Amino acid sequence: MAEDNVVYVGNKPVMNYVLAVTTQLSRAGEVVLKSRGQAISRAVDAAEIVRNRFMPGVKIKNINISTEELTREDGTTMNVSAMEITLAK
């Protein structure tokens, strides 16, 4: 999977990510939505809006969930949930 087919989901409004995904899907046949922590729900919302409103032919190809260990500035570590949603035409 090429890095330009990845959309990183953060704190922006959901429709920003919907636009990014639809743009990438029109260029390539596959897009990966990557998110961590509280942004996971925003990634799921974006994927569902793309599938239900904008591009009904798009299918969820794969969903990967994991836990990533992040190191804070003070040296302590914390676990953060992560999710990748692969959408394909």
N, C-alpha and C positions, 0 to 999 in steps of 0.2 A: 504494500500500500504506500503510495507516494505521500510525502508529508503535506503537499498542497491539497490533498483530499481530506484533511483533518480540520474540523471546526472545534476550537476550544471554547467551552461554555463557561462563562464567569458571571459577573453581576449586572450585565447590561439587560435591557428589556428583552423578553422572549422573541419578539418579532424581529429583532436584529439578527438573531441566530437562525430564525426561519428563513429570512432573506439570504443569509450566507449559505445555508444548506441547499435551497432551491437553485441558487446560482451555481454551486459546485456540482449539483446533480445534472444540471443542463450541460456542463462541460464534460464531466466524467460520469460513468455509470454507477459510482459508488462513493459514499461519504461516511466518515467516522465522526460521531459526536463524542468528544471526550470531556468529562467533568469530574470534579472532586467535591466532597463535602456537601454543603447546602446547595450547590449549583446542580446537583444531580436531578432534582425535581424540575429545574428549568430546562435541562437537556431532554428529559422525558416529554415535557410539554411541547418543546420545539419539534421533536420527532413526530408526535401525534398530530400537531397542527399541520405539518408538511404532508403527512399521510392522509389526513381526513379532509383538509380544505384545499390545498394547493396542488398536490400531485397524487391523486388516488391510486395510481399504478405502482407507487413505491412500496417496497416490502422491507420489513426488518429482517436483515440477513443474519445478524449475530448480536448478542449482548454479552459483554464480559464485565464481571464485577470483581473487585479486588480491594485490598487494604494496602495503603502506602504509608510508610513510616517517614514522617517529616521531622527534621531537626529544627528546633526554635533557635532564636538568637542567643538565648541563655544556655544553650547546650543540651536542654532536655528534649526528649523525643515524644511525639504524639502520633497516634494512628488516625488516618483519614480514609474514609471510604472513597472508592473511585469507580467510575463506570464508563464503558465504551459502548456506544450503540452504532452498529453498522447498518446504514440504509442503502438499498440498491434498487435500481429501476427494474 
